């Protein structure tokens, strides 16, 4: 099992290509994605990212990539000053990525994607990600995998040959996962405890992987320690030092994260969901779920079903 892919799946990740956009000096694109990780690849010209929390706009040149790791409404424009009278903000719809027409021959072009996490994830990784992560084209090896993938992505989106939709989504996913992996690696190499730091320890990673592979198992600290080849005390100390958490508390997070996905994506009753994530009955599961998330499982499912009608919510794909 790949840990990063699994935790994204359990968090309910959905993605959608927002297509190639051309920007002129009279257009700006607003991306309403407070529940999404946003990915922007500039293929031509200069684009400025305007977002809450930024002291000044992020300037991107051709070949640069910006990842918005924490959801927020933001605007892409060719101008640093959005107050200029000739800038028109254009609202972008997830449901119809090509609905917003940009003039041909624009001064800048960008390929964008939305990676949505509709229900706020419990997993600690998402709290570790930076608000914005920028990769500069001049820092990438010209024949490196990321630079080559960006070139292929640009060619496919512009050419729109047979099968381009499947190819483009695959290339965008390669860029997204590569950048996400780089962010995890950078965070793990920095000082301080956290998930990214913990999984660099081979024995802690072995324990984390075991819990992800079978969170329904009634793991005990002794069993986890044996799985890692450590004593009970050594595992507890190493886990706390690297993860800043206990093994069984982390197991609880993994279980509830999976439970959120099952409540959202399946019709399993509460008893089935409880058993699937390691609880003996629906009552004990519901009690823990409400204590952590502040809402009962049935209410969570009801709200989730209502929110599926939102035009901004991405479907599986």
C-alpha positions as CSV (number, residue, x, y, z in Angstrom):
1,X,0.0,0.0,0.0
2,X,1.1,3.5,-0.8
3,X,0.5,5.7,2.3
4,X,0.1,9.0,0.5
5,X,-2.4,7.6,-2.0
6,X,-4.4,5.9,0.7
7,X,-4.8,8.9,3.0
8,X,-5.9,11.0,0.0
9,X,-8.5,8.4,-0.9
10,X,-9.7,8.1,2.6
11,X,-10.0,11.9,2.8
12,X,-12.4,11.7,-0.2
13,X,-10.2,13.5,-2.7
14,X,-11.9,14.4,-6.0
15,X,-10.2,16.1,-8.9
16,X,-11.2,18.0,-12.0
17,X,-9.3,19.7,-14.8
18,X,-10.2,23.3,-15.1
19,X,-8.7,23.5,-18.6
20,X,-6.4,25.9,-20.4
21,X,-7.2,29.6,-19.7
22,X,-5.9,32.6,-21.5
23,X,-5.8,35.9,-19.7
24,X,-5.6,39.3,-21.2
25,X,-5.1,42.6,-19.4
26,X,-8.9,42.9,-19.2
27,X,-9.6,39.6,-17.6
28,X,-9.0,38.0,-14.3
29,X,-10.1,34.5,-13.1
30,X,-11.6,34.0,-9.7
31,X,-11.4,30.4,-8.4
32,X,-14.0,29.8,-5.7
33,X,-12.3,26.8,-4.0
34,X,-12.4,27.1,-0.3
35,X,-12.7,23.3,-0.1
36,X,-10.0,22.4,-2.6
37,X,-6.3,22.1,-3.2
38,X,-5.7,24.2,-6.3
39,X,-3.0,23.6,-8.9
40,X,-2.0,26.2,-11.5
41,X,0.6,25.7,-14.2
42,X,1.6,28.8,-16.1
43,X,2.4,27.9,-19.8
44,X,2.8,31.4,-21.2
45,X,3.3,35.0,-19.9
46,X,3.2,36.3,-16.4
47,X,0.4,35.6,-13.9
48,X,-0.2,37.1,-10.5
49,X,-2.0,35.1,-7.7
50,X,-4.1,37.2,-5.4
51,X,-5.4,35.5,-2.3
52,X,-6.3,36.3,1.3
53,X,-3.4,36.0,3.7
54,X,-0.8,36.9,1.1
55,X,1.2,40.0,2.0
56,X,1.6,40.6,-1.8
57,X,0.6,38.7,-4.9
58,X,2.6,35.7,-6.0
59,X,4.2,36.3,-9.4
60,X,4.4,33.3,-11.7
61,X,6.3,33.1,-15.0
62,X,6.0,30.5,-17.8
63,X,6.8,27.1,-16.5
64,X,6.1,28.0,-12.8
65,X,3.6,26.0,-10.7
66,X,1.6,27.2,-7.7
67,X,-0.1,24.8,-5.4
68,X,-2.8,26.2,-3.1
69,X,-2.6,23.6,-0.3
70,X,-5.3,25.3,1.9
71,X,-8.5,26.1,0.3
72,X,-9.4,29.7,-0.3
73,X,-11.1,31.9,-3.0
74,X,-8.3,33.4,-5.1
75,X,-7.8,35.3,-8.3
76,X,-5.4,34.9,-11.2
77,X,-4.6,38.0,-13.2
78,X,-2.0,39.5,-15.4
79,X,-1.9,42.6,-13.2
80,X,-0.5,43.0,-9.7
81,X,-3.1,45.6,-8.8
82,X,-6.7,44.2,-9.0
83,X,-8.0,47.7,-8.2
84,X,-7.2,48.8,-11.7
85,X,-10.3,49.9,-13.5
86,X,-9.7,47.7,-16.6
87,X,-9.6,44.4,-14.7
88,X,-12.7,42.3,-14.9
89,X,-13.0,39.3,-12.6
90,X,-14.5,36.3,-14.2
91,X,-16.2,33.6,-12.0
92,X,-15.2,30.1,-12.8
93,X,-17.6,27.2,-12.5
94,X,-16.3,23.7,-11.6
95,X,-19.2,22.2,-13.5
96,X,-18.4,23.7,-16.8
97,X,-14.7,24.4,-17.1
98,X,-14.9,25.9,-20.6
99,X,-17.9,28.2,-19.9
100,X,-15.6,31.2,-19.4
101,X,-14.3,32.4,-22.7
102,X,-11.0,34.1,-22.7
103,X,-9.8,36.1,-25.7
104,X,-7.5,34.3,-28.2
105,X,-3.9,35.5,-28.1
106,X,-4.1,36.4,-24.4
107,X,-1.0,37.8,-22.8
108,X,-0.8,34.8,-20.4
109,X,-2.1,31.2,-20.2
110,X,-2.5,28.8,-17.3
111,X,-3.7,25.2,-16.9
112,X,-5.5,24.6,-13.6
113,X,-6.9,21.8,-11.6
114,X,-9.0,21.4,-8.5
115,X,-8.3,18.7,-6.0
116,X,-11.3,18.8,-3.7
117,X,-11.6,17.7,0.0
118,X,-15.2,18.6,0.7
119,X,-15.3,17.4,4.3
120,X,-12.4,18.8,6.3
121,X,-9.9,16.0,6.7
122,X,-8.9,14.8,10.2
123,X,-5.6,13.4,9.1
124,X,-2.7,15.5,10.4
125,X,-0.9,15.7,7.1
126,X,-3.3,18.3,5.8
127,X,-2.5,20.6,8.8
128,X,1.1,20.4,7.9
129,X,0.8,21.5,4.3
130,X,1.8,25.2,3.6
131,X,-0.8,27.7,2.4
132,X,1.0,28.1,-0.9
133,X,3.8,26.1,-2.5
134,X,5.6,27.5,-5.6
135,X,7.9,25.7,-7.9
136,X,10.0,27.9,-10.2
137,X,10.7,26.7,-13.8
138,X,14.3,27.9,-13.6
139,X,14.9,25.6,-10.6
140,X,13.7,22.5,-12.5
141,X,16.1,20.3,-14.5
142,X,15.2,20.8,-18.2
143,X,15.0,17.1,-18.8
144,X,13.7,16.2,-15.3
145,X,10.3,14.4,-15.0
146,X,8.4,17.5,-13.8
147,X,9.6,19.8,-16.5
148,X,8.9,17.1,-19.2
149,X,5.4,16.4,-17.8
150,X,4.5,20.1,-17.9
151,X,5.6,20.2,-21.5
152,X,3.5,17.2,-22.4
153,X,0.5,18.7,-20.5
154,X,0.7,21.9,-22.4
155,X,0.9,20.1,-25.8
156,X,-2.1,17.9,-25.0
157,X,-4.3,20.7,-23.8
158,X,-3.5,22.8,-26.8
159,X,-3.7,20.0,-29.4
160,X,-6.8,18.2,-28.1
161,X,-6.1,15.1,-30.1
162,X,-8.0,11.9,-29.7
163,X,-7.8,10.7,-26.1
164,X,-6.4,14.0,-24.8
165,X,-8.9,14.1,-21.9
166,X,-7.6,10.9,-20.3
167,X,-4.0,11.9,-21.0
168,X,-4.3,15.4,-19.6
169,X,-5.9,14.1,-16.4
170,X,-3.2,11.6,-16.0
171,X,-0.4,14.2,-16.5
172,X,-2.1,16.6,-14.1
173,X,-2.2,13.9,-11.5
174,X,1.5,13.2,-12.0
175,X,2.3,16.9,-11.4
176,X,0.0,17.0,-8.4
177,X,1.3,13.9,-6.7
178,X,5.0,14.8,-7.4
179,X,4.5,18.2,-5.9
180,X,2.6,16.8,-2.9
181,X,5.4,14.3,-2.3
182,X,8.0,17.0,-2.5
183,X,6.0,19.1,0.1
184,X,5.9,16.0,2.4
185,X,9.6,15.4,2.0
186,X,10.5,19.0,2.7
187,X,8.2,19.1,5.8
188,X,9.7,15.8,7.0
189,X,13.2,17.0,6.6
190,X,12.5,20.2,8.6
191,X,12.8,20.3,12.4
192,X,9.8,19.4,14.5
193,X,7.4,16.5,14.9
194,X,4.6,15.6,12.6
195,X,3.3,13.0,10.2
196,X,5.7,13.9,7.4
197,X,8.6,13.6,9.9
198,X,7.3,10.4,11.5
199,X,7.1,8.4,8.3
200,X,10.8,9.0,7.6
201,X,11.5,6.7,10.5
202,X,11.3,3.1,9.0
203,X,9.9,1.5,12.1
204,X,7.3,4.1,12.8
205,X,6.4,4.0,9.1
206,X,5.9,0.2,9.4
207,X,3.5,0.7,12.2
208,X,1.6,3.6,10.4
209,X,1.3,1.4,7.3
210,X,0.0,-1.5,9.2
211,X,-2.8,0.7,10.7
212,X,-3.7,2.1,7.3
213,X,-3.8,-1.4,5.8
214,X,-6.1,-2.8,8.5
215,X,-7.6,-0.1,10.7
216,X,-10.5,-2.5,11.7
217,X,-8.1,-4.8,13.5
218,X,-8.1,-4.6,17.2
219,X,-4.5,-3.4,17.4
220,X,-2.9,-3.2,20.9
221,X,0.3,-1.3,21.6
222,X,2.1,-4.6,22.2
223,X,1.0,-5.9,18.8
224,X,2.1,-2.7,17.1
225,X,5.4,-2.8,18.9
226,X,6.0,-6.4,17.8
227,X,5.1,-5.4,14.2
228,X,7.8,-2.7,14.3
229,X,10.4,-4.9,16.1
230,X,10.5,-2.6,19.1
231,X,9.5,-2.9,22.7
232,X,6.3,-1.3,23.8
233,X,8.1,1.5,25.6
234,X,10.4,2.2,22.6
235,X,7.6,2.4,20.1
236,X,5.5,4.7,22.3
237,X,8.5,7.0,22.8
238,X,9.6,7.0,19.2
239,X,6.0,7.6,18.0
240,X,5.6,10.5,20.4
241,X,9.0,12.0,19.4
242,X,8.3,11.9,15.7
243,X,4.5,12.1,15.4
244,X,3.8,14.1,18.5
245,X,1.0,11.6,19.2
246,X,0.4,8.1,20.5
247,X,0.0,5.1,18.2
248,X,-3.5,4.3,19.4
249,X,-4.6,7.9,19.1
250,X,-3.3,7.9,15.5
251,X,-5.2,4.7,14.9
252,X,-8.4,6.4,16.1
253,X,-7.8,9.2,13.5
254,X,-7.3,6.7,10.7
255,X,-10.5,5.0,11.7
256,X,-12.6,8.1,11.8
257,X,-11.2,9.4,8.6
258,X,-12.3,6.2,6.8
259,X,-15.6,6.3,8.6
260,X,-16.3,9.8,7.1
261,X,-15.6,8.4,3.6
262,X,-17.9,5.4,4.2
263,X,-20.7,7.6,5.5
264,X,-20.3,9.9,2.5
265,X,-19.8,7.4,-0.3
266,X,-21.7,4.2,0.7
267,X,-25.1,3.2,2.0
268,X,-23.7,1.1,4.8
269,X,-25.7,1.3,8.0
270,X,-24.0,2.5,11.1
271,X,-23.3,-1.0,12.4
272,X,-21.6,-1.9,9.2
273,X,-19.5,1.3,9.2
274,X,-18.6,0.8,12.8
275,X,-17.4,-2.8,12.2
276,X,-15.5,-1.7,9.0
277,X,-13.4,0.8,11.0
278,X,-12.7,-1.3,14.1
279,X,-15.6,-0.6,16.5
280,X,-17.6,-3.4,18.1
281,X,-21.0,-1.7,17.7
282,X,-22.7,1.4,16.4
283,X,-23.2,2.9,19.8
284,X,-19.5,3.1,20.8
285,X,-18.6,4.3,17.2
286,X,-21.3,7.0,17.3
287,X,-20.1,8.2,20.7
288,X,-16.5,8.6,19.5
289,X,-17.5,10.1,16.2
290,X,-19.6,12.8,17.8
291,X,-17.0,13.6,20.4
292,X,-14.3,14.2,17.8
293,X,-16.3,15.8,15.0
294,X,-19.0,17.5,17.0
295,X,-21.8,15.9,15.1
296,X,-23.4,12.4,15.1
297,X,-22.8,10.1,12.2
298,X,-26.4,10.2,11.0
299,X,-26.3,14.0,11.0
300,X,-23.0,14.0,9.2
301,X,-24.4,11.7,6.5
302,X,-27.6,13.9,6.2
303,X,-25.6,17.1,5.8
304,X,-23.3,15.5,3.3
305,X,-26.2,14.3,1.2
306,X,-27.7,17.8,1.2
307,X,-24.3,19.3,0.2
308,X,-24.0,17.0,-2.8
309,X,-26.3,19.3,-4.6
310,X,-23.9,22.2,-4.3
311,X,-22.7,23.3,-7.8
312,X,-19.1,23.5,-6.4
313,X,-18.9,19.9,-5.2
314,X,-16.9,17.6,-7.5
315,X,-18.2,14.2,-8.3
316,X,-15.9,11.1,-8.3
317,X,-13.6,11.0,-11.3
